[in-house]
Amino acid sequence: MTPEQSVKQAENKFQAAAEHFKNELKKLRTGRAHPDMLESLKVDAYGSPMPLIQVATITTPEPQLLQIRPFDPNNLQSISDSIRNNPTLGMNPSDDGQVVRVQIPPLTEERRREIVKQLNIKVEECMIAMRNARHEAMREIDQAKKDKQIGEDEQKRYAKQIDDLMTKVKTQVELTAKTKEQEILTI
């Protein structure tokens, strides 16, 4: 792999890590109902775990209410159980035989702090993924120098490009995290 390809691949991995981080943020509660909160939830349906989004539609008829309408009414109980038994959600669903309703309780100060901790864990996971991509690209550039494909000046230039790309994406992630933290802590 050429050094240019290593830089491009590192940039793609940085962007992928940032995109994954943004998708993970959608799952964090902010006190308002949002369908993405339950999107990745697994439900035992038809004998195997399936994503909730594949067995039901999720809507928000009110700001503090999620409504889940299963495609097959036989899955109603397993949907309720999956939501109730998920400790990270902390929700208690109710059903009327046709739809599952999940009232989103207002967040307590303690719960808000827990969610901020989850946010910080997700930030750290993103940074770890980016550092791993950076180390891999740097290793490839160092190998190219050892193989005499590039000189020392080129090696430093490629390394600086990678560091600049990582700093740019890291700043975006930190800004997004700070905004989300303010959103969570605002009552």
Order of alpha helices (4+ residues) and beta strands (2+ residues): alpha-beta-beta-alpha-beta-beta-alpha-beta-beta-alpha-alpha
